[in-house]
Amino acid sequence: MNPEPYLAPHHLRAADLRAEADAHRLALAAKQPPQDLRTRVGWTLVEVGLRLASAPPKPRIA
């Protein structure tokens, strides 16, 4: 039994998947995340707020 007829579709599908992965990788590389000051300051404030909200309460002195 010759394996060539059975392997050919698998090789074609693998090549298609590789091409699709390369296209996806290039599309992600082309996207530039926003780097303006307003966005960075906003995310920093969110991070600080989350840290303050998750901090355990300090004991009160009577």
C-alpha positions in Angstrom: 0.0 0.0 0.0 1.4 3.3 -1.1 1.2 6.1 1.6 1.5 9.0 -0.8 -2.2 9.5 -1.5 -2.9 9.5 2.2 -0.1 11.9 3.1 -0.7 14.5 0.4 -3.8 16.0 2.0 -2.1 16.1 5.4 0.9 17.9 3.9 -1.4 20.4 2.2 -3.4 21.1 5.4 -0.2 21.5 7.4 1.1 24.1 4.9 -2.2 25.9 5.1 -2.1 26.0 8.8 1.5 27.3 8.8 0.5 30.1 6.4 -2.5 31.0 8.5 -0.3 31.1 11.6 2.2 33.3 9.9 -0.5 35.7 8.7 -1.9 35.8 12.3 1.6 36.5 13.7 2.2 39.3 11.2 -1.2 40.8 12.0 -0.5 40.9 15.7 3.0 42.4 15.1 1.4 45.1 13.0 -0.9 46.2 15.8 0.6 48.8 18.0 -0.7 49.1 21.5 -1.6 52.6 22.5 1.4 54.3 24.0 0.1 57.7 24.7 0.5 59.3 28.1 -3.2 59.4 28.9 -3.5 55.6 28.5 -0.4 54.8 30.5 -1.5 57.1 33.4 -5.0 55.6 33.3 -3.7 52.0 33.6 -1.3 53.0 36.4 -4.2 54.5 38.3 -6.3 51.3 37.8 -3.3 49.3 39.1 -2.9 51.5 42.2 -6.6 51.3 42.9 -6.6 47.5 42.7 -3.7 47.3 45.1 -5.4 49.6 47.6 -8.7 47.7 47.3 -7.0 44.3 47.9 -4.8 45.5 50.8 -5.8 44.0 54.2 -7.2 46.6 56.6 -4.8 48.1 59.1 -5.7 47.6 62.8 -7.2 50.7 64.4 -5.7 52.2 67.6 -8.4 53.1 70.1 
